[in-house]
Amino acid sequence: MTVAFWCVFIACLLPIVNAWICGYFRAKQLGSVDNKHPRAQYAQLEGAGARAYAAQQNAWEALPIFIAAVVIAHLAGVAPERSALAAEVFIVARVLYPIFYIANKDILRSLSFMVGIGACVSLFIMAA
């Protein structure tokens, strides 16, 4: 399996890790984790907890474009070393994204988002 494919696996885990972080904030802010009505409980979060939930949602939203970019680059015959670098940049950016979001560092969060999207675009360009 290529490095880029391992990065896809890691990217698939990021929303789940973000969900665990949300669980921490749900317990801290609301006293417990309500698994019967988690979405209703997410709506009650404020501050860092609400930002953690937004970061989780954004992780899900970023996932399809990254998966598509990696698969298309692979199918187009992009050298694995080249696609690996772009995939690794995406992962670093997406690991930093929720950290900046929860810490309320909006400019750094937006920068990490743009770097991640740029990595996806670069994979598509390599495949062209």
Secondary structure as GFF3:
##gff-version 3
##sequence-region A 1 128
A	DSSP	alpha_helix	3	30	.	.	.	ID=ss1
A	DSSP	alpha_helix	38	42	.	.	.	ID=ss2
A	DSSP	alpha_helix	47	75	.	.	.	ID=ss3
A	DSSP	alpha_helix	80	102	.	.	.	ID=ss4
A	DSSP	alpha_helix	106	127	.	.	.	ID=ss5
###
